[in-house]
Amino acid sequence: MIKGDTVHLRPFGLEDLDFLLRWNNDPEYSGMFEPLEPVSQEELEEWLPREKPGQLWYIIGSLDGEKVGQIVGRYQDDGSVQIGYRIIPSARGRSYCTEAARTLVTHLFASGVEWIVAEVNPRNTPSIRVLEKLGFKKIEYKERPVEINGIWLDGVVYELRGG
């Protein structure tokens, strides 16, 4: 478990099956800026106990134990780690996402990662605010890298270098 000031990050486990099944199949959770990728209970049951080399999958928990979202990291071939996050609708606007991202970033830099990247839809201002609060800088604009329901969306890549 990785502890932050107001959240903790715990690796996904079978005990998270109901939470992940509910929220990963809810279009409000993924929001209008990400594709909805429905998953079945059988797929989750098969996937959850497996090792995921090069990937970090965490449940974001409040200090009182409430599951409020998920944050992931994927090691890239260039040595960076790409992060992404989601917060359940009822927990949005309470700084859980910023604190979870700060906690993961601090952990990654302490473990020797030299830089972290994130790609976000340019209209997703809450996610952009999270990255900018943490000091991420915009480095690239991508035209149409993601398709959602037949509509191609642009992306903005942000990075944060360790010091």
C-alpha positions in Angstrom: 0.0 0.0 0.0 1.2 3.5 -0.8 0.0 6.1 1.6 -0.6 9.8 0.8 -1.9 12.6 3.0 -5.6 12.0 2.3 -5.6 8.8 0.2 -4.0 5.5 0.0 -3.3 3.4 -3.1 -3.7 -0.3 -2.9 -3.1 -2.8 -5.7 -6.3 -4.2 -7.3 -7.4 -7.5 -5.7 -10.3 -9.9 -6.0 -12.0 -8.0 -3.2 -12.4 -5.1 -5.7 -14.4 -7.2 -8.2 -17.8 -5.6 -7.5 -16.4 -2.0 -7.4 -14.5 -2.5 -10.7 -17.4 -4.3 -12.4 -19.9 -1.6 -11.4 -17.8 1.4 -12.3 -15.9 0.2 -15.4 -19.3 -0.5 -17.0 -20.8 2.9 -16.1 -20.4 5.6 -18.8 -20.6 8.3 -16.2 -17.4 7.0 -14.6 -15.4 6.9 -17.7 -16.9 10.2 -18.7 -17.3 11.9 -22.1 -13.5 12.1 -22.6 -12.7 8.4 -22.6 -14.0 5.4 -24.4 -16.3 3.1 -22.4 -14.7 -0.4 -22.4 -17.3 -2.7 -20.8 -15.9 -5.7 -19.0 -17.7 -8.9 -17.8 -17.5 -10.4 -14.3 -15.8 -13.5 -15.9 -13.1 -11.3 -17.6 -12.4 -9.5 -14.3 -12.3 -12.7 -12.3 -9.7 -14.0 -14.8 -7.7 -10.8 -15.0 -7.5 -9.6 -11.4 -5.3 -12.3 -9.8 -2.7 -12.2 -12.7 0.7 -10.5 -12.5 0.9 -7.5 -14.8 4.5 -6.9 -15.6 5.3 -3.3 -16.3 1.9 -2.2 -15.1 0.7 -0.7 -11.8 -3.1 -0.9 -11.0 -4.3 0.7 -7.8 -7.6 1.4 -6.1 -7.7 4.9 -4.6 -9.1 4.8 -1.1 -10.0 7.6 1.2 -8.5 7.5 4.7 -11.8 6.2 6.1 -11.6 3.2 3.7 -14.1 4.4 1.0 -13.1 3.3 -2.6 -13.1 6.5 -4.6 -11.4 5.5 -7.9 -8.5 3.9 -9.6 -5.1 5.1 -10.8 -2.8 3.2 -13.2 0.7 3.4 -14.4 2.4 1.7 -17.4 6.1 1.5 -17.9 7.0 2.6 -21.4 9.9 1.5 -23.6 11.6 4.9 -23.2 11.8 4.5 -19.4 8.9 6.8 -18.6 5.7 5.7 -16.8 2.4 6.8 -18.3 -0.3 7.4 -15.7 -4.1 7.6 -15.9 -6.9 7.9 -13.3 -10.6 7.9 -12.7 -12.7 9.0 -9.7 -16.3 7.9 -9.1 -18.8 10.7 -9.7 -19.8 11.1 -6.1 -16.2 11.7 -5.0 -15.2 14.2 -7.7 -14.3 17.7 -6.7 -12.8 16.6 -3.3 -9.1 16.6 -4.4 -8.9 12.8 -4.3 -7.6 12.6 -7.8 -4.9 15.3 -7.3 -3.7 13.6 -4.1 -3.7 10.1 -5.7 -1.7 11.4 -8.6 0.7 13.2 -6.3 1.1 10.1 -4.2 1.8 7.9 -7.2 4.2 10.4 -8.8 6.1 10.7 -5.5 6.3 7.0 -5.2 7.5 6.6 -8.8 10.2 9.2 -8.5 11.4 7.6 -5.2 11.7 4.3 -7.0 14.0 5.7 -9.7 11.6 6.6 -12.5 13.0 9.7 -14.2 9.9 11.0 -15.9 6.2 10.5 -16.0 3.7 11.2 -18.8 0.0 11.5 -19.2 -2.3 11.9 -22.2 -5.5 13.8 -21.8 -8.4 15.0 -24.0 -7.9 18.8 -24.4 -11.5 19.4 -23.3 -11.0 17.4 -20.1 -10.2 20.5 -18.0 -10.5 18.7 -14.6 -7.8 16.2 -15.6 -5.6 19.0 -17.1 -5.9 20.9 -13.7 -4.7 17.8 -11.8 -1.6 17.5 -14.0 -0.9 21.3 -13.9 -1.2 21.4 -10.1 1.5 18.7 -9.9 3.8 20.6 -12.3 3.3 18.6 -15.5 4.1 20.5 -18.7 2.3 20.2 -22.0 4.7 18.7 -24.6 2.7 17.5 -27.5 -0.7 17.9 -29.2 -2.0 14.9 -31.0 -4.7 15.1 -33.6 -7.3 12.3 -33.5 -5.5 9.5 -31.5 -8.6 8.2 -29.8 -12.0 7.2 -31.2 -15.1 7.3 -29.0 -18.4 6.1 -30.4 -17.3 6.9 -33.9 -15.9 10.3 -33.1 -12.2 10.9 -33.3 -10.8 13.0 -30.4 -7.6 15.0 -30.0 -5.1 14.4 -27.1 -2.5 16.4 -25.3 0.6 14.8 -23.8 2.0 16.2 -20.5 5.2 15.2 -18.8 6.9 15.7 -15.4 10.6 15.2 -15.0 12.1 14.1 -11.7 14.6 16.4 -10.1 
